């Protein structure tokens, strides 16, 4: 099975959503101090980049 550009972007989007959820979960459940806010902010950043990857499907 050959992977074209759209398949690679779809996999990258799925992986980034998973990592973003993991980072938000770490911020919410593991760290109760200021570090938790940082983990959650980075997780939201991963969602933003995944959104851009999803928007690029079919355009590159």
Secondary structure by P-SEA (a helix, b strand, c coil): ccccaaaaaaaaaaaaaaaaaaaaaaaccccccaaaaaaaaaaaaaaaaaaaaaaacccc
